[in-house]
Amino acid sequence: MHGLLVIDVQNDFCPNGALAVADGDAIVAGINAAMPRFDAVILTQDWHPAGHSSFASSHDAAPMSVTEMPYGPQVLWPDHCIQGSEGAAFHPELNATCANMIVRKGYNPAIDSYSAFFENDHKIANRIARLSANPWDHAVDACGTGHRFLRALFCR
């Protein structure tokens, strides 16, 4: 099996979003074109509640500063991908109907989550890690709008 993991192609990570990646939307057409070539497609979606503990606004701190959490150092992000918001929605041109599964992450208000496999405490398993018939037992390609270090953490 060959899977495609599409990481956080959401409005807040695209131009004019709360945590925009320069030209983050430039990859959408390529992702759409690639999806049919894979046996399984999983989309991840950052899905934070308002007031999430990883938001700088929850700590009266500057965005991109770092604080210590029970699970270790945490970058404090601008508020982004708040559940049900336009920023949390997938980019409007992403063909999300091709996905076999959508994995929401970051919904625990006390723990951030860069990965669809584990929360940032590296103890709590997320949805993909709990699957009994894991589609990732074979080859997987990953793509998305996340910053390089987020993709590296995500795929560990």
C-alpha positions in Angstrom: 0.0 0.0 0.0 1.2 3.5 -0.8 -0.4 6.3 1.1 -0.4 10.1 0.9 -0.5 12.1 4.1 -1.7 15.7 3.4 -0.7 17.9 6.3 -2.8 21.0 7.3 -3.7 22.5 3.9 -5.9 25.0 5.7 -6.8 28.6 5.2 -4.8 29.9 8.2 -1.6 28.4 6.8 -2.2 29.9 3.3 -1.6 33.6 2.3 -3.6 36.0 4.4 -4.1 33.4 7.1 -3.3 33.8 10.8 -0.1 31.7 10.5 0.5 32.0 6.8 3.1 30.1 4.9 4.4 32.1 1.9 2.9 30.6 -1.2 1.3 27.9 0.9 -1.6 27.6 -1.5 0.7 27.0 -4.5 0.8 23.3 -3.7 -2.9 22.7 -3.8 -3.2 21.9 -7.5 -0.3 19.5 -7.3 -1.8 17.7 -4.3 -5.1 17.3 -6.1 -3.4 15.9 -9.1 -1.4 13.4 -7.0 -4.3 12.1 -4.8 -5.7 9.6 -7.4 -2.3 7.8 -7.6 -2.4 6.7 -4.0 -4.1 3.7 -2.3 -5.0 5.8 0.7 -5.2 9.6 1.3 -5.4 11.0 4.8 -5.8 14.8 5.4 -4.8 16.3 8.7 -6.6 19.3 10.1 -5.4 21.6 12.9 -8.5 21.9 15.1 -7.9 24.1 18.1 -10.5 25.2 20.6 -10.6 29.0 21.3 -8.1 29.8 24.1 -5.9 26.8 23.3 -2.8 26.5 25.6 -0.5 26.9 22.6 -1.8 30.3 21.7 0.3 33.3 22.8 -3.0 35.1 23.7 -3.6 32.5 26.4 -0.4 33.4 28.1 -0.3 37.2 27.6 2.9 36.6 25.6 4.3 37.5 22.3 3.6 35.1 19.4 6.6 32.8 18.6 7.9 33.1 22.2 8.4 29.8 24.1 6.9 28.7 27.4 7.3 25.5 29.4 4.4 23.1 29.4 4.1 19.9 31.4 5.2 18.0 28.3 8.2 20.3 27.5 8.9 23.6 25.7 6.0 25.0 23.6 6.1 27.6 20.9 3.3 30.1 21.5 1.5 30.6 18.2 -0.9 33.3 17.1 -4.5 32.1 17.4 -5.1 29.9 14.4 -7.3 27.1 13.1 -10.0 27.6 15.7 -12.7 24.9 15.5 -15.4 25.8 13.0 -13.7 29.0 11.8 -12.9 29.9 8.2 -9.2 29.7 9.1 -9.6 26.1 10.2 -11.3 25.1 6.9 -9.4 23.3 4.2 -8.2 25.5 1.4 -11.3 25.9 -0.9 -9.5 24.4 -3.9 -8.3 21.3 -2.0 -10.2 18.2 -3.2 -11.0 16.9 0.3 -13.6 14.5 -1.1 -10.7 12.3 -2.3 -9.6 11.6 1.3 -10.2 8.3 2.9 -9.9 9.9 6.3 -9.6 13.3 8.0 -7.6 13.4 11.2 -8.2 16.4 13.4 -5.4 17.4 15.8 -4.8 20.0 18.5 -8.3 19.7 19.9 -7.1 19.0 23.4 -6.9 22.4 25.0 -4.0 21.5 27.3 -1.6 19.8 24.7 -0.6 20.9 21.3 -0.3 18.4 18.5 1.9 18.6 15.5 1.2 15.0 14.5 -1.6 12.8 13.5 0.2 10.0 15.3 0.9 11.4 18.8 0.2 14.5 20.9 3.2 16.6 21.8 3.5 14.8 25.1 4.6 11.8 22.9 2.3 9.6 25.1 -1.2 10.1 23.9 -1.8 8.3 20.6 -3.9 10.1 17.9 -6.2 8.5 15.4 -3.8 7.1 12.9 -1.6 5.5 15.6 -4.7 3.8 17.0 -5.9 2.2 13.7 -5.8 -1.5 13.8 -5.4 -1.9 10.0 -2.8 0.8 9.7 -2.5 2.0 6.0 1.0 3.3 6.8 2.6 -0.1 7.2 4.0 0.4 3.7 5.3 3.5 1.8 3.9 7.0 2.6 4.5 10.3 1.0 3.8 13.5 3.0 3.1 17.0 1.8 1.4 20.1 3.2 1.6 23.7 4.2 3.3 23.3 7.6 6.7 24.8 8.2 9.6 22.5 7.6 10.2 21.7 11.3 6.5 20.9 11.8 6.6 18.4 8.9 9.8 16.9 10.4 8.1 16.6 13.9 4.9 15.3 12.3 6.6 12.4 10.4 8.7 11.1 13.3 
